[in-house]
Amino acid sequence: MARVHGELKEKRQGKGVPSSRWWTDSPEACPICGFPIRLLPYPPFKLQVNGHDSRDPAKLVDGPFMVLQVLSTWNFEVLGHQLTVSDIKTLDMYMKRCKLGPFRLGRALELLSDNSPEAHQELESLRSKARRRLDGLKHIQRVRMNKLDFNEQGTGDSPSNGSGNAREAEGSKHRSARRPGRPWGRQRDSNAYPRSWAQ
């Protein structure tokens, strides 16, 4: 199991990713897609669902998954939290800093406020690309989760073994979390303007 985990760490190394890779020791799963934070090939996004002034710890989420989901569904409410202007600016900087693709929520909202046919076409193109990328990401995460389950079953750890009990508990936690592909809220109309931006 240690060898398999080491191989996963080597495969997750890439350009534009901080060398510390602090999240690979996280026992949490993304509350949006259910994918283990430690297996992400990029740093997770720290989402402060209770506001930036809250003392509650931020939730670690799969940042690209969240951005692609928002663009695809046009639902700006995440985990009961309505994304604010500050959230969106921080997300855009995160996506750029970690080189996670051209998907920017701020740009999408700029296009929405522009009533020209060109802006509308660009917005629809951006959302269409986001839907395709999200489908691809869901598939990748399903495959990796299936491989992880297979590798863990192949170790043959007995329930009496301490590491086996810990692994079983972790597996149960991941299975109870959201699986990739499950929407977190109702879909908004594509022409609706997020409440936090309408004020």
TAKAJO-V775109 format. One record per pair of residues at least 4 apart in sequence whose C-alpha atoms are under 7 Angstrom apart, sorted by the first residue. I is the first residue (numbers start at 1). J is the second residue. If there is no record, write none. Layout:
i=I j=J
i=I j=J
//
This chain:
i=1 j=5
i=1 j=155
i=2 j=6
i=3 j=7
i=4 j=8
i=5 j=9
i=6 j=10
i=7 j=11
i=8 j=12
i=9 j=13
i=12 j=41
i=13 j=41
i=16 j=98
i=16 j=99
i=17 j=42
i=17 j=98
i=23 j=37
i=23 j=38
i=23 j=43
i=24 j=38
i=24 j=39
i=25 j=38
i=26 j=37
i=26 j=38
i=27 j=38
i=28 j=36
i=28 j=37
i=29 j=34
i=29 j=35
i=29 j=36
i=29 j=37
i=29 j=174
i=30 j=34
i=30 j=35
i=30 j=36
i=30 j=37
i=30 j=60
i=30 j=61
i=30 j=62
i=31 j=61
i=31 j=177
i=31 j=178
i=32 j=61
i=32 j=178
i=32 j=184
i=33 j=178
i=33 j=179
i=33 j=180
i=33 j=181
i=34 j=174
i=34 j=177
i=34 j=178
i=34 j=179
i=34 j=180
i=35 j=141
i=35 j=180
i=37 j=44
i=44 j=60
i=44 j=61
i=44 j=62
i=44 j=63
i=45 j=60
i=45 j=61
i=45 j=62
i=45 j=63
i=46 j=58
i=46 j=59
i=46 j=60
i=46 j=61
i=47 j=58
i=47 j=59
i=47 j=60
i=47 j=61
i=48 j=52
i=48 j=58
i=48 j=59
i=49 j=58
i=49 j=81
i=50 j=54
i=62 j=66
i=63 j=67
i=64 j=68
i=64 j=100
i=65 j=69
i=65 j=134
i=66 j=70
i=67 j=71
i=68 j=72
i=68 j=130
i=68 j=131
i=68 j=134
i=69 j=73
i=69 j=134
i=70 j=74
i=70 j=75
i=70 j=76
i=71 j=127
i=71 j=130
i=72 j=127
i=72 j=130
i=72 j=131
i=73 j=187
i=73 j=188
i=74 j=187
i=74 j=188
i=74 j=190
i=75 j=187
i=75 j=188
i=76 j=82
i=76 j=83
i=76 j=194
i=77 j=81
i=77 j=82
i=77 j=83
i=78 j=82
i=83 j=87
i=83 j=88
i=84 j=88
i=84 j=196
i=85 j=89
i=85 j=196
i=85 j=197
i=86 j=90
i=87 j=91
i=88 j=92
i=88 j=105
i=88 j=106
i=89 j=93
i=89 j=106
i=90 j=94
i=91 j=95
i=92 j=96
i=92 j=104
i=92 j=105
i=92 j=106
i=93 j=97
i=94 j=98
i=95 j=99
i=95 j=100
i=95 j=101
i=96 j=100
i=104 j=108
i=105 j=109
i=106 j=110
i=107 j=111
i=108 j=112
i=108 j=123
i=109 j=113
i=110 j=114
i=111 j=119
i=111 j=120
i=111 j=123
i=112 j=120
i=114 j=119
i=115 j=119
i=115 j=120
i=116 j=120
i=117 j=121
i=118 j=122
i=119 j=123
i=120 j=124
i=121 j=125
i=122 j=126
i=123 j=127
i=124 j=128
i=125 j=129
i=126 j=130
i=127 j=131
i=128 j=132
i=129 j=133
i=130 j=134
i=131 j=135
i=132 j=136
i=133 j=137
i=134 j=138
i=135 j=139
i=136 j=140
i=137 j=141
i=138 j=142
i=138 j=180
i=138 j=181
i=139 j=143
i=140 j=144
i=141 j=145
i=141 j=180
i=142 j=146
i=142 j=180
i=143 j=147
i=144 j=148
i=145 j=149
i=146 j=150
i=147 j=151
i=148 j=152
i=149 j=153
i=150 j=154
i=151 j=155
i=157 j=161
i=157 j=164
i=158 j=164
i=159 j=164
i=159 j=165
i=161 j=165
i=162 j=166
i=163 j=167
i=164 j=168
i=165 j=169
i=166 j=170
i=167 j=171
i=168 j=172
i=169 j=173
i=170 j=174
i=171 j=175
i=172 j=176
i=173 j=177
i=178 j=182
i=188 j=192
i=193 j=197
i=193 j=198
i=194 j=198
i=195 j=199
//
